[in-house]
Amino acid sequence: MAQLLPRFREHPLVQKGLGSVYFLACAAQTAWAITFGYEMMIAAFVALVALLVALLAILKRQWDVVTEEEKKTKTAIDMGETTEEEIVEDNTARPPRLPYWLLRFPFAVHAGWIAPATPVMLSVVLVERIVDPKYELWVAVISVPLLFGACMGLLLREDSGAPAYVFPGVVAYACAGICWELQAPSSSILARHDEASLNLMKNLSGFCGACLVVVMFSRFCALTVRDQCMRLRKDREETVEIDGEEYPYVRA
C-alpha cells in the first residue's frame, strides 16, 4: 500500500530494492499456504525455501541500495554540491524514519521468521516420511548454529548499513520459543526423542538466543556511545586562518 503513494512509489528501495522479487516472494508465500493446508509437505517445503531465497534477495538488494545512496550523498557533500543540512530526503531510509518502517522493517521481520521456519518445515517432512528421529536432531543441531552465525555476521559487520538488528532479533525470539517449548515437550515429541536429545536442543537454542540478545544490546550501546563521541568531536572542530590558509583547529 505504501508504494501506491507518490512519496514512496519512486523511492529507490521500491524501484531497486524490491522490483519483481517481491512478486516472487508473494507467489511463494501463497504456494506454501495452499500446499501446507492440503498437507503436501514436500511441496510446502520447496515453496518455503523459495520464499526464503526471495526474501534474502530483497534484503540484499535493499542493502545495496543503502550503500549506493550513501555513496551518492557522500560524493555530493565532498564535491560541495550540497551539505548535510540541505539534505531533505534520506534515501537510505534509516530508522526511525518512516520509509524504514514501511519499506525495510517488514521484510527483515519476514525473512527473520522464515529462516528458522525452513528447517522446522524440513523436520515436518521427515516426520511425515517416518524417517529415523536422529536425522531430525541433526537438522536442528546444524540449522541453529548456522542461523546463529549468520546473525552474528549481520551484527558485527562494519559495512554501510550495518549492523542489522531486526533479523537477528526475530531469530533470537524463535530460539527462545524453541527453548521454552522444550521445557515441557509434548507427548508426540517425547515419543520420538530421548531426554538427552531434548536437553541438547533446549540448551543449544537457549544459549544461541541469549547470546544474540547480549550481542545486540552491547553492540547498540557501543555504537551509540561512539556516534555521540564523534558528534561531540565534530562540534568542537573549527578552522583558523593563518596567512590566508585555513588550518584545522580543535578547542581544548
CORQUIQUI-V221766 format. One record per pair of residues at least 24 apart in sequence whose ideal C-beta (glycine too) atoms are under 6 Angstrom apart, sorted by the first residue. I is the first residue (numbers start at 1). GAP is how many residues later the second one is. Records with the same first field share a line. If there is no record, write none. Layout:
# CORQUIQUI-V221766
I->GAP, GAP
This chain:
# CORQUIQUI-V221766
2->100
12->53, 79
13->49, 52, 80, 90
16->49
17->44, 45, 48
21->33, 36, 37
24->30
25->26, 29, 30
28->26
41->83, 84, 87
42->83
45->76, 77, 80
48->70, 73
51->63
52->62, 66
55->55, 56, 59
56->55
58->49
59->52
62->42
63->98
66->26, 95
67->93
70->90
108->58, 59
109->57, 61
112->55, 58, 59
113->57
115->32
116->31, 55, 58
119->24
133->59, 60
137->60
140->61
144->60, 61, 64
147->24
148->60
151->61
155->60, 64
163->56
165->51
168->44
172->37, 40, 41
175->30, 33, 34
176->33
178->27
179->26, 27
